[in-house]
Each structure stands twice: as C-alpha cells, then as structure tokens.
Amino acid sequence: MLLLKYLRRARWPLLVTMLTALIGPTPAATLVRPPNVLIIVSDDVGWGDLGCYGATKTKTPNLDRLAKEGMRFTDAHASASVCTPTRYSLLTGEYSWRKNTPGLNKGVANADAPLLIPVGSTTLPGIMKKAGYRTGVIGKWHLGFGTTRPDYNQDLAPGPLEIGFDEFFGLPATNDRVPTVYVRGHRVVGLDPADPIGYTFDPKVAAAGGLVRWAAGRERIGFMSGGKAALWNDETIADTFTREVVGFLERNKAQPFFLYFAPHDVHAPTIPHPRFVGTTGLGNRADMLSELDWSVGEVMKTLERLGLAQDTLIIFSSDNGAHPTHEAGHLPNGPWRGKKSQLWEGGHRVPFLARWPGHIAPDTTSHDLVCLVDLAATAAAVAGEKLPDRAAPDSFNLLPTLLGQPQPTKRDSLIVMSGNGDLALRQGPWKYLPDLAVADGWSSAAKKPHQPAKPALYDLSTDMGETKNLIHQQPEFAQRLAEHLEKAQSAKSTRPPSL
C-alpha cells in the first residue's frame, strides 16, 4: 500500500498499474499527500558549531535531535563562502559564477540590487508550485527586488513572488544593512507614507541628502533616513521569523507545502534576545546559536502539534562557514582551515542535516560530497517532478542517498567560490586551488600586476588543515584537476541531463 502511494507521487504510472493489477486497487481514503519539504538555511553557522559535529561549548539540542533522528552529512558545502551566491544556487540549482552579475560572481548584494533570479527561470519554489505545493520563504532574502534600484516606498516587484513563492516575509538583505525593515509580499511592513524611506550606499549621496549610518538603534552598512514606524528591533528578529514560520505551517497544514526558512542567526551584528544572552559564556554570536536552536525547536514542536512531523522532510544547513575561527576554546569551523569568504574548507564546508521519519534511517552519517546547489534536483525528485534538461544545471539529486538507496549519479566533484569570485575544485578528498594568493577571500592582499599564480593541491583525508601543498609531488594530477575546473567553467552544465 505504501509503495503504491510513493509510486503515484513519483509518477511511475505503468508500474503502479502493474502492481494494482496484482494486489488490487488502493482505496482513495488511504492515499496520502506528497511529503512536505522544509529547508532551513542558517546564516554564517560553521561546520563545528553544532554538538552533532563535535562542539562541546555550545548547546544545540534541537539540531542534534535532527541528526539523531535523521542523516548527518560530513562533506557538505555551500556553493560559495558568502551568502548571496549560495542562496542563488540553492534556489536555481546553478553555480552563481555562471552569471556575470555583481553579487553573484563576486561579493554579495546590497539592498539596492534588482532581482538576481530572472523571472521565468526554473526555480526550486517554481518546481514545487508546479507539483501542487504551497510555497513560502521566511527570513533573509538578499536576492534583490525589481528590475532597477528598488524603491522601498513602492511595490517591490518582481521579487520572491514572481519566481515561484506564494508567500514572502523577511529582511531585504542582511541585518547589518539598510533599510532595516521587514517586507511582506511586495510591501514594507508598517511603513508610514508620510515618512518615506531614503537609502543609499554612496557616502557622497548620503552627505548631500542628510542620510546617516545609524538605523534601528545602531550603525549599519549604508545610509538611511525615514521609515521610523517600520524599523525592526534586532533583539526580536528571531522571534518574529519563528512566529511567521509557525503561522505558515498552521495556515497550510491541510495541503502539501514547501517552505524555505532563512534565519538571520548568527549573522552580525550579533544581538541575541535577552533571554539567550550569556547562555554559552562565549559571547553574543555563540548565544545566537542557542537562539537559532530554540527557533528550530519551535518549528519542530509545531510540526508535531499539527501532526505533520512524519510527513515532512526537514533539511538544515548554512549559507557559508563561520566568520570567527576561535571563540574561547570553541572552534566554529571545527578542524577545517579558514573562515567565511575564503576558499579554505572552513569558508564553505557547512553542517547539513536531513530528517524524514520513516524514510531516512535515524542516526545515520553520509560522507558523500554534497552541496546546497543540489537541493533543487532533490526537491524535484521528492515532488515527483522531472527537471527540464537546461534547468538546475549543476544540481544533483540526493534523494537516493537520503533514502539509503544506491545512488547512480553521485556528485564526484564540486566547484566552490570565494567572496571575491575566485574558484577552487573539490574532487574526492582532493582540493585544488588555482592560486594561493586569493585563497583568503576578503582577507587576501591585493595581487600585484603580472604576479604568477601559485597553485596548490591538498589531500584532505590526511591533511584537514590544508597545510601540506602537494603540487610538486603530484603535478600531473594537479594539472588534470586544473583542466577539469576549466572544462566545467566552460560547460553549460555539470549534471547529467537525465537528472
């Protein structure tokens, strides 16, 4: 009976017909809806921040529970070591550096960016919506609005609602950037038309217009004026997002849903709610981990209260590695070298947990090489949707791995990007960096003109800290990896078209 339900969802009608002939028809009352999909992507949380990845000074009982009741990946990565490119790749299944667009092939977007995902693209939410799901995004957006510089006093369209989401509530960009307001759908929440929002990221424009860095009680990136009634309170952002997620789940409990929840925790400025201050003894950032864990716990409680836990696939990860490398004995990125924005493993290797009771075996570990760019193909498989050949060109289906089944098309290599747009290649345990001069991302010194590249090759199976450059010991293998990277950059797709 359960097999027939799965096959119907997977749209294998011939096999369903054959099985029905053998065991008889399935009563309509026993049919179940497709599984819900909830993707939670935290902000700047490192591989070593969670207890299930070895942390002892931070406490993450709810996230550890996800690992205990599901699958923990040890070799999972963001597609970039900064946020905007990773979030683009997650929602499109495409490496962001394929787009010659500021914020995608270098750096991150400001709140003045137009929509970075073209309307009409095949997207993860669009796939789910086509499959009959109610779709929503709550939390950090950071992928732009409109077709030109957005005016936050007007409709912010096109935006999330035009690329496949039915509902949107969240921050325009980051919690350290102006404008410090929430957006619901196409409009700023609580904006007084008599007090319009002015904003800029140009100091000269700010000086001429009287705009200031001080917004919502502290200094930010960019300059702002007006919008006083709409300003958020930093201490309650997590509470607000959690409340919105609970509301979405309650409103949509009777239908299959896809929700992308993007908490602001633990991005700077690190301002946890007072009830979490001092809970770790490590400082505000670590205290925000407790806040994040609480938020995930509230979501899990809501699923259980609504009777949806068994029918919901939850995936938790982070958009890049942590920025600090040490916090009073705590190692946010675990044993890996580097941090946010960098090409070292600590910049892009992230926690990755998946729970789906009755489908994913509990307390299991996968050492497969996976990436957040793979979520588009994976969600399509869960929903029973076939990807068009040109869609999600760099996304691999992880569903067989999650279900403990043979995986015929495992990812064998991965391209990661730094905050400056430089690339590196992972293949098996090997890491190839075309030029060590740019490996430190935003911390890299400016390259001198005509300075020759200094490539590097590391074997992570014996050198987790990327300290032993093997480029001279294995020059031919390094050359093959360099050619592999170059070929992937020029190709339109890195995944088999049948996926």
Residue pairs with C-beta under 8 A, 6 or more apart in sequence:
1 26
1 30
3 19
4 16
4 19
4 20
4 23
4 26
5 26
5 30
5 31
5 32
7 15
7 16
7 19
8 16
8 31
9 34
9 35
9 383
9 384
10 384
11 384
20 26
32 311
33 255
33 256
33 311
34 131
34 132
34 133
34 256
34 382
34 383
34 384
35 256
35 311
35 312
35 313
35 356
35 359
35 382
36 256
36 257
36 258
36 259
36 308
36 311
36 312
36 313
37 128
37 133
37 257
37 258
37 259
37 312
37 313
37 315
37 379
37 382
37 383
38 258
38 259
38 261
38 299
38 303
38 312
38 313
38 314
38 315
39 90
39 258
39 259
39 260
39 261
39 314
39 315
39 317
39 375
39 379
40 261
40 262
40 263
40 296
40 299
40 314
40 315
40 316
40 317
41 86
41 87
41 90
41 260
41 261
41 262
41 263
41 316
41 317
41 318
41 319
41 372
42 262
42 263
42 265
42 266
42 292
42 316
42 317
42 318
42 319
43 83
43 140
43 174
43 262
43 263
43 264
43 265
43 266
43 267
43 318
43 319
44 83
44 266
44 267
44 268
44 318
44 319
44 320
44 321
44 322
44 323
44 340
45 265
45 266
45 289
45 292
45 318
45 322
45 332
45 350
45 351
46 318
46 321
46 322
46 332
46 333
46 334
46 339
46 346
46 350
46 351
47 53
47 321
47 333
47 334
47 336
47 346
47 349
47 350
47 351
48 54
48 55
48 322
48 330
48 331
48 332
48 333
48 334
48 335
48 336
49 55
49 58
49 60
49 266
49 289
49 322
49 332
49 351
50 58
50 60
50 63
50 64
50 67
50 351
51 58
51 59
51 60
51 61
51 63
51 64
52 60
52 63
52 64
52 66
52 67
52 68
52 72
52 351
52 353
53 72
53 334
53 351
54 334
55 330
55 331
56 330
57 280
57 281
57 282
57 286
57 327
57 328
57 329
57 330
58 280
58 282
58 286
58 289
58 290
58 330
59 279
59 280
59 290
59 293
60 289
60 290
60 292
60 293
61 293
61 297
62 293
62 294
62 296
62 297
62 300
63 292
63 293
63 296
63 316
63 351
63 353
65 300
66 296
66 300
66 314
66 316
66 353
66 354
66 355
67 353
67 363
68 362
68 363
69 355
69 357
69 362
69 363
70 314
70 353
70 354
70 355
70 356
70 360
70 362
70 364
71 353
71 354
71 355
71 360
71 361
71 364
71 365
71 366
71 401
71 402
72 351
72 352
72 353
72 364
72 365
72 366
73 352
73 353
73 354
73 365
73 366
73 367
73 368
73 370
74 365
74 366
74 367
75 349
75 367
75 368
75 369
75 370
76 317
76 349
76 350
76 351
76 352
76 370
76 371
76 372
77 348
77 349
77 350
77 369
77 370
77 371
77 372
77 414
77 416
77 426
78 86
78 317
78 318
78 319
78 320
78 321
78 348
78 350
78 371
78 372
78 416
79 85
79 86
79 89
79 90
79 95
79 96
79 348
79 371
79 372
79 373
79 394
79 415
79 416
79 417
80 86
80 89
80 96
80 97
80 320
80 348
80 416
80 417
80 418
80 419
81 320
81 321
81 340
81 341
81 342
81 343
81 347
81 348
81 416
81 417
81 418
81 419
81 441
82 107
82 108
82 319
82 320
82 340
82 341
82 418
82 419
82 441
83 108
83 140
83 142
83 174
83 267
83 319
83 320
84 96
84 103
84 104
84 107
84 108
84 109
84 116
84 142
84 143
85 96
85 97
85 103
85 104
85 105
85 108
85 417
86 96
86 319
86 320
86 372
87 140
87 142
87 143
87 262
87 319
88 94
88 96
88 99
88 104
88 116
88 117
88 143
89 95
89 96
89 371
89 372
89 373
89 394
90 124
90 260
90 372
90 373
90 375
90 376
91 117
91 123
91 124
91 125
91 143
91 163
91 260
91 376
92 117
92 121
92 122
92 123
92 124
92 376
92 392
93 122
93 124
93 373
93 374
93 375
93 376
93 377
93 387
93 391
93 392
93 393
93 394
93 395
94 373
94 392
94 393
94 394
94 395
95 373
95 393
95 394
95 415
95 417
95 494
96 104
96 105
96 417
97 104
97 105
97 415
97 417
97 421
97 423
97 489
98 393
98 394
99 105
99 116
101 116
102 109
102 113
103 109
103 110
103 113
103 116
103 144
104 116
105 417
105 421
106 419
106 420
106 421
107 419
107 420
107 421
108 142
108 174
108 419
109 116
109 142
109 143
109 144
109 173
110 173
110 177
110 201
110 221
110 222
111 150
111 172
111 173
111 177
111 178
111 179
111 199
111 222
112 149
112 150
112 199
112 200
112 201
113 143
113 144
113 145
113 150
113 173
114 144
114 145
114 146
114 147
114 148
114 149
114 150
115 143
115 144
115 145
115 146
115 147
115 158
115 159
115 162
115 163
116 143
116 144
117 123
117 143
117 163
119 158
119 162
119 163
121 163
122 387
122 388
122 390
122 391
122 392
123 163
123 164
123 376
124 164
124 258
124 260
124 375
124 376
124 379
124 380
125 135
125 137
125 160
125 163
125 164
125 165
125 258
125 260
126 163
126 164
127 164
127 376
127 379
127 380
127 383
127 385
127 387
128 135
128 164
128 258
128 379
128 383
128 385
129 135
129 164
129 165
129 166
129 258
130 385
131 256
131 383
131 384
131 385
132 255
132 256
133 255
133 256
133 257
133 258
133 383
134 166
134 167
134 252
134 255
134 256
134 257
134 258
135 164
135 165
135 166
135 167
135 257
135 258
135 259
136 165
136 166
136 167
136 168
136 248
136 252
136 257
136 258
136 259
136 260
137 160
137 165
137 167
137 168
137 169
137 170
137 259
137 260
137 261
137 262
138 167
138 168
138 169
138 170
138 241
138 244
138 245
138 248
138 259
138 260
138 261
138 262
139 170
139 171
139 241
139 260
139 261
139 262
139 263
139 264
140 170
140 171
140 173
140 174
140 175
140 262
140 263
140 264
140 267
141 159
141 160
141 168
141 170
141 171
141 172
141 173
141 183
141 262
142 171
142 172
142 173
142 174
143 160
144 150
144 159
145 156
145 157
145 158
145 159
145 172
145 183
146 156
146 157
146 158
146 159
147 158
150 156
150 172
152 172
152 179
152 181
152 183
152 188
152 191
152 197
152 199
152 227
153 188
153 191
153 193
153 196
153 197
155 186
155 187
156 172
156 183
156 186
156 187
156 188
157 186
159 168
159 183
159 186
160 168
161 167
161 168
161 185
161 186
165 260
167 185
167 248
168 183
168 184
168 185
169 182
169 183
169 184
169 189
169 241
169 244
170 182
170 183
170 241
170 262
171 182
171 183
171 232
171 237
171 264
172 179
172 181
172 183
174 221
174 264
174 267
175 234
175 237
175 264
175 267
175 268
175 269
176 220
176 221
176 267
176 268
176 269
177 220
177 221
177 222
178 199
178 215
178 220
178 221
178 222
178 223
178 224
179 188
179 197
179 199
179 215
179 222
179 224
179 227
180 215
180 216
180 220
180 224
180 231
180 232
181 188
181 189
181 190
181 191
181 197
181 227
181 230
181 231
181 232
182 188
182 189
182 190
182 230
182 232
182 240
183 189
188 197
188 227
188 230
189 230
190 229
190 230
191 197
191 227
191 229
191 230
192 227
192 228
192 229
192 230
195 226
195 227
195 228
195 229
196 226
196 227
197 224
197 225
197 226
197 227
197 230
198 209
198 211
198 224
198 225
198 226
199 211
199 222
199 223
199 224
199 225
200 206
200 209
200 211
200 222
200 223
201 221
201 222
201 223
202 223
203 223
205 211
205 223
206 212
206 213
206 223
209 225
210 225
211 223
211 224
211 225
212 223
212 224
212 225
213 219
213 220
213 221
213 222
213 223
213 224
214 220
215 224
215 231
216 231
216 232
216 233
216 234
217 231
217 233
217 234
218 234
218 269
232 240
234 269
234 271
235 271
235 272
235 273
235 274
236 273
237 264
238 263
238 264
238 265
238 272
238 273
238 288
238 291
238 292
238 294
238 295
239 273
241 261
241 263
241 264
241 295
242 294
242 295
242 298
242 299
245 259
245 261
245 295
245 298
245 299
245 302
246 298
246 299
246 302
248 257
248 259
249 257
249 259
249 299
249 302
249 303
249 306
249 308
250 302
250 306
253 306
253 307
253 308
258 379
258 383
261 299
262 319
263 292
263 295
265 288
265 289
265 291
265 292
265 295
266 285
266 288
266 289
266 292
266 322
268 285
268 323
270 283
270 284
270 285
270 287
270 288
271 284
271 288
272 284
272 287
272 288
272 290
272 291
273 291
276 287
276 288
276 290
276 291
276 294
277 284
277 287
278 287
279 287
279 290
280 286
280 287
280 289
280 290
281 328
282 327
282 328
282 330
283 327
283 328
285 324
285 327
286 327
286 330
296 316
300 309
300 314
303 309
303 312
303 314
309 357
310 357
310 358
312 356
313 354
313 355
313 356
313 359
313 360
313 382
313 402
314 353
314 354
314 355
314 356
315 352
315 353
315 354
315 375
316 351
316 352
316 353
316 354
317 350
317 351
317 352
317 353
317 372
318 350
318 351
319 350
319 372
320 340
320 341
320 347
320 348
320 350
321 332
321 333
321 336
321 338
321 339
321 340
321 342
321 345
321 346
321 347
321 348
321 349
321 350
322 332
322 333
322 339
322 340
322 346
323 332
323 339
323 340
324 332
324 339
325 331
325 332
325 333
325 338
325 339
325 346
326 332
332 339
333 339
333 345
333 346
333 349
334 346
335 464
335 465
336 344
336 345
336 346
336 349
336 464
336 465
336 466
337 344
337 345
337 346
337 464
337 465
337 466
337 467
338 344
338 345
338 346
338 347
338 439
338 440
338 441
338 466
339 346
339 347
340 347
340 419
340 441
341 347
341 418
341 419
341 420
341 441
341 442
341 443
342 418
342 419
342 439
342 440
342 441
342 442
342 443
343 416
343 418
343 422
343 423
343 424
343 433
343 438
343 439
343 440
343 441
344 439
344 440
344 466
345 431
345 460
345 464
345 466
347 416
347 418
347 441
348 416
350 372
352 370
354 360
354 402
356 402
359 402
359 403
360 402
360 403
360 404
361 404
364 404
366 401
368 398
368 401
368 407
368 410
368 411
369 410
369 411
369 412
369 413
369 414
369 426
369 428
370 396
370 398
370 401
370 411
371 396
371 411
371 414
373 394
373 395
374 395
374 396
374 397
374 398
374 411
375 395
375 398
376 387
376 391
376 392
376 395
377 387
377 392
377 395
377 396
377 397
377 398
377 495
377 499
378 395
378 396
378 397
378 398
378 399
378 402
380 386
380 387
380 392
380 397
381 397
381 399
382 399
387 395
387 499
389 497
390 492
390 493
392 495
393 492
393 493
393 494
393 495
394 493
394 494
394 495
395 495
395 499
396 409
396 410
396 411
396 495
396 499
397 409
397 499
400 406
400 407
400 408
401 407
401 410
409 495
409 496
409 498
409 499
412 427
412 428
413 425
413 426
413 427
413 484
413 488
413 494
414 425
414 426
414 427
415 423
415 424
415 425
415 426
415 485
415 488
415 489
415 494
416 423
416 424
416 425
416 426
417 423
418 424
418 438
418 439
418 441
419 441
419 442
420 438
420 441
420 442
420 444
422 434
422 435
422 438
422 439
422 441
423 434
423 485
423 489
424 431
424 432
424 433
424 434
424 439
425 431
425 432
425 481
425 484
425 485
425 488
426 432
427 481
427 484
429 459
429 460
429 461
430 457
430 458
430 459
430 460
430 477
430 481
431 456
431 457
431 458
431 460
431 466
432 455
432 456
432 457
432 478
432 481
432 482
432 485
433 439
433 455
433 456
433 457
433 458
434 453
434 455
434 482
434 485
435 453
435 454
435 455
436 454
436 455
436 456
436 469
437 444
437 445
437 447
437 451
437 453
437 454
438 444
438 447
439 456
455 471
455 478
455 482
456 466
456 469
456 471
457 469
457 470
457 471
457 474
457 477
457 478
457 481
458 466
458 468
458 469
458 470
459 468
459 470
460 466
462 468
470 478
471 478
488 494
